[in-house]
């Protein structure tokens, strides 16, 4: 099965375009006693066949929806594109090779 999306990963070492991934977004709001906060999150599914040795750092890495140019910084990219900071990375290496993938959380 071919997944429909393309994303661009931005890391200190450079920019990487990944095609054949799935980007799911969840929109919502979290209400607490003191404020109403955005609870928007995304989940990026990357098959091992697309990126078998993925290394992401939630401290510095972020990704954008589509094949986008590097505007120089996270903030500059965010002004022009749909951009998310990496919040988590999980490796799902069980099951058949077609099921094995990375799950990257973003916000």
Backbone bond lengths (Angstrom), bond angles and torsions (degrees), N, CA, C in turn:
res aa  C-N    CA-C-N  psi(-1)  N-CA   C-N-CA  omega(-1)  CA-C   N-CA-C  phi
1 X - - - 1.448 - - 1.533 109.20 -
2 X 1.279 116.90 132.61 1.474 122.73 178.64 1.521 108.20 -98.08
3 X 1.325 115.81 126.43 1.453 120.43 179.26 1.525 109.91 -84.17
4 X 1.351 118.15 149.85 1.465 121.37 -165.29 1.522 118.70 -86.91
5 X 1.312 119.77 -9.26 1.457 119.34 -169.76 1.531 114.28 -106.79
6 X 1.315 114.19 161.65 1.459 123.60 173.94 1.521 107.19 -126.17
7 X 1.332 116.54 136.63 1.465 121.54 175.46 1.518 109.19 -131.81
8 X 1.322 115.15 160.17 1.461 121.72 175.59 1.521 108.03 -117.36
9 X 1.329 116.65 122.45 1.463 121.81 176.21 1.524 108.44 -90.91
10 X 1.324 116.05 136.37 1.458 121.62 176.17 1.516 108.16 -117.18
11 X 1.331 115.50 121.65 1.450 123.16 178.78 1.517 108.04 -132.52
12 X 1.348 118.34 161.96 1.467 118.99 177.24 1.532 112.53 -55.56
13 X 1.331 117.08 -28.87 1.466 120.48 -179.28 1.524 113.03 -79.70
14 X 1.334 117.99 -9.57 1.455 120.21 178.46 1.513 114.03 141.71
15 X 1.328 114.52 -169.84 1.455 124.21 -175.92 1.524 108.95 -108.68
16 X 1.358 116.89 136.12 1.459 121.49 179.11 1.522 108.77 -131.77
17 X 1.335 117.18 129.31 1.457 122.09 177.76 1.520 108.38 -98.57
18 X 1.344 116.38 128.40 1.465 122.58 178.72 1.520 109.26 -118.78
19 X 1.323 116.77 122.81 1.464 122.05 175.57 1.519 108.49 -109.20
20 X 1.339 116.25 154.08 1.459 120.46 -179.43 1.519 111.98 83.51
21 X 1.339 116.64 36.99 1.459 122.60 178.25 1.519 108.96 -119.15
22 X 1.340 116.68 172.17 1.458 121.55 178.34 1.517 108.74 -124.98
23 X 1.333 116.48 123.75 1.458 122.36 178.67 1.526 108.29 -113.72
24 X 1.337 116.27 114.49 1.462 122.17 179.11 1.515 108.50 -108.68
25 X 1.329 116.97 133.73 1.456 119.04 178.45 1.520 110.44 -118.32
26 X 1.331 114.78 147.28 1.457 122.82 178.26 1.520 107.02 -125.90
27 X 1.305 116.26 125.17 1.469 120.64 179.35 1.524 108.00 -106.67
28 X 1.332 115.92 139.80 1.455 119.32 179.50 1.510 111.60 -173.81
29 X 1.328 113.96 176.96 1.455 121.40 179.38 1.516 108.54 -134.58
30 X 1.313 115.95 138.47 1.459 122.71 177.64 1.530 107.91 -108.93
31 X 1.327 116.27 126.69 1.456 120.56 -179.14 1.523 108.81 -109.72
32 X 1.327 115.85 126.89 1.466 120.98 176.11 1.526 108.25 -119.40
33 X 1.307 116.80 -177.89 1.468 120.68 -179.71 1.524 112.11 -64.67
34 X 1.333 116.59 -27.92 1.458 119.24 -173.98 1.524 115.24 -106.99
35 X 1.335 118.12 -19.64 1.465 118.42 -175.24 1.521 112.16 -162.53
36 X 1.319 114.26 166.20 1.460 121.98 172.84 1.524 106.29 -108.99
37 X 1.331 116.99 122.18 1.465 121.46 -175.47 1.518 110.58 -119.89
38 X 1.314 115.21 152.73 1.452 121.03 175.50 1.524 109.46 -70.27
39 X 1.322 116.42 135.59 1.458 121.61 176.38 1.529 109.79 -117.04
40 X 1.331 116.36 26.06 1.457 121.15 -179.75 1.524 109.88 -68.65
41 X 1.323 116.40 130.21 1.456 121.62 178.16 1.521 109.33 -139.35
42 X 1.318 115.61 162.39 1.462 121.06 173.58 1.525 108.54 -132.34
43 X 1.315 114.80 153.66 1.457 121.96 173.52 1.517 107.43 -126.18
44 X 1.316 115.49 125.38 1.455 122.45 -179.15 1.524 108.51 -109.18
45 X 1.324 117.08 120.26 1.462 122.91 178.37 1.526 107.78 -102.38
46 X 1.337 115.88 120.55 1.466 121.41 -178.30 1.527 108.65 -120.86
47 X 1.331 118.87 110.25 1.466 120.81 178.20 1.535 111.25 -60.70
48 X 1.333 116.32 146.62 1.465 120.66 176.10 1.519 110.97 -57.38
49 X 1.336 117.58 -29.72 1.462 120.34 179.98 1.534 111.74 -66.04
50 X 1.328 117.48 -22.56 1.467 122.23 178.60 1.523 110.84 -88.55
51 X 1.340 117.30 -42.29 1.476 121.98 -178.50 1.525 109.14 -145.48
52 X 1.337 117.77 84.45 1.470 120.47 -175.01 1.532 114.47 -68.06
53 X 1.321 118.20 -30.32 1.467 121.63 -176.73 1.523 111.14 -119.91
54 X 1.299 116.41 55.90 1.457 121.62 -176.92 1.529 111.36 -70.11
55 X 1.311 116.74 133.06 1.466 122.92 176.22 1.520 107.53 -129.48
56 X 1.324 117.16 111.28 1.457 121.42 179.37 1.517 110.20 -124.39
57 X 1.320 116.39 144.06 1.455 122.87 178.96 1.530 108.64 -119.11
58 X 1.341 117.85 114.24 1.466 119.99 179.56 1.539 113.86 -60.01
59 X 1.316 117.42 -18.43 1.465 120.51 179.51 1.536 112.38 -72.65
60 X 1.336 117.21 -33.97 1.467 119.77 -171.61 1.520 115.15 -125.88
61 X 1.319 119.39 -18.93 1.463 121.45 -170.04 1.532 112.40 -95.36
62 X 1.320 114.54 149.60 1.459 121.37 175.35 1.516 108.69 -149.47
63 X 1.330 116.69 168.20 1.460 120.29 -179.23 1.522 109.96 -140.63
64 X 1.338 114.64 158.30 1.461 122.01 -178.86 1.514 109.29 -128.03
65 X 1.307 116.13 148.38 1.456 122.14 176.39 1.525 108.78 -74.50
66 X 1.331 116.70 124.56 1.452 122.05 178.51 1.523 112.54 95.46
67 X 1.297 114.79 178.32 1.465 122.63 177.25 1.520 106.63 -92.45
68 X 1.326 116.73 96.32 1.459 120.71 -174.07 1.530 110.55 -116.29
69 X 1.332 117.20 150.84 1.463 120.02 178.21 1.523 110.65 -76.13
70 X 1.310 116.24 161.26 1.464 121.23 176.47 1.524 108.33 -82.21
71 X 1.318 116.25 117.74 1.460 121.48 -179.42 1.526 111.76 -88.04
72 X 1.344 117.47 -0.79 1.451 120.75 175.73 1.508 115.61 111.56
73 X 1.337 117.58 -31.68 1.466 120.23 -179.71 1.524 109.64 -154.92
74 X 1.331 115.24 165.99 1.466 120.45 177.64 1.524 110.18 -57.62
75 X 1.329 116.81 -48.23 1.466 120.77 -176.85 1.523 111.60 -62.98
76 X 1.327 117.64 -43.18 1.469 121.07 179.00 1.522 111.07 -64.31
77 X 1.339 117.39 -40.09 1.467 120.57 176.73 1.520 110.60 -65.63
78 X 1.319 116.60 -39.97 1.468 120.97 -177.67 1.525 112.05 -64.20
79 X 1.322 117.02 -32.20 1.462 120.82 179.12 1.521 112.42 -67.45
80 X 1.330 117.45 -26.44 1.464 121.03 -175.21 1.521 114.91 -111.10
81 X 1.349 117.95 -19.02 1.459 120.90 -171.98 1.535 110.93 -136.89
82 X 1.314 115.27 168.82 1.463 122.47 175.41 1.534 107.21 -83.24
83 X 1.343 116.92 100.82 1.461 122.77 -170.45 1.525 110.78 -121.68
84 X 1.348 116.24 143.49 1.461 122.76 -178.78 1.518 110.59 -134.97
85 X 1.316 116.81 139.73 1.464 121.86 172.66 1.521 108.98 -80.57
86 X 1.323 117.38 142.73 1.467 122.09 176.03 1.531 107.80 -71.66
87 X 1.342 116.71 127.47 1.467 120.93 178.35 1.521 112.12 -112.49
88 X 1.329 117.38 -25.10 1.465 120.68 179.50 1.522 110.10 -158.48
89 X 1.333 115.30 156.81 1.469 121.43 176.72 1.518 107.53 -139.53
90 X 1.336 116.77 126.44 1.462 121.62 177.25 1.521 108.91 -125.69
91 X 1.324 115.54 142.15 1.470 122.17 -179.77 1.531 108.01 -107.23
92 X 1.330 116.78 120.91 1.461 122.22 177.32 1.527 107.59 -110.97
93 X 1.348 115.81 91.57 1.465 120.80 -174.64 1.524 112.94 -108.16
94 X 1.308 117.07 31.14 1.464 121.19 178.49 1.534 109.14 -110.69
95 X 1.325 115.79 168.18 1.455 120.36 179.54 1.516 112.63 79.37
96 X 1.314 114.78 -166.03 1.461 120.05 -178.65 1.536 109.96 -70.27
97 X 1.329 117.18 158.89 1.468 120.10 178.81 1.541 113.12 -55.91
98 X 1.316 117.94 -30.33 1.462 120.94 179.61 1.536 111.82 -70.36
99 X 1.341 117.34 -21.69 1.473 121.10 -179.13 1.525 112.76 -93.23
100 X 1.301 118.81 -16.70 1.458 121.58 -175.42 1.522 110.78 -73.69
101 X 1.343 115.17 130.74 1.452 119.43 -174.70 1.526 111.88 -159.80
102 X 1.330 114.51 169.22 1.457 123.42 171.40 1.516 106.96 -99.85
103 X 1.318 117.05 143.81 1.445 121.49 173.37 1.533 107.44 -120.00
104 X 1.314 116.42 115.16 1.462 122.29 -176.28 1.516 108.67 -111.41
105 X 1.337 115.99 123.77 1.446 120.99 176.93 1.514 109.88 -90.48
106 X 1.310 116.40 146.44 1.462 120.47 179.16 1.507 111.80 -145.52
107 X 1.324 113.81 160.07 1.456 119.41 179.84 1.510 109.18 -146.73
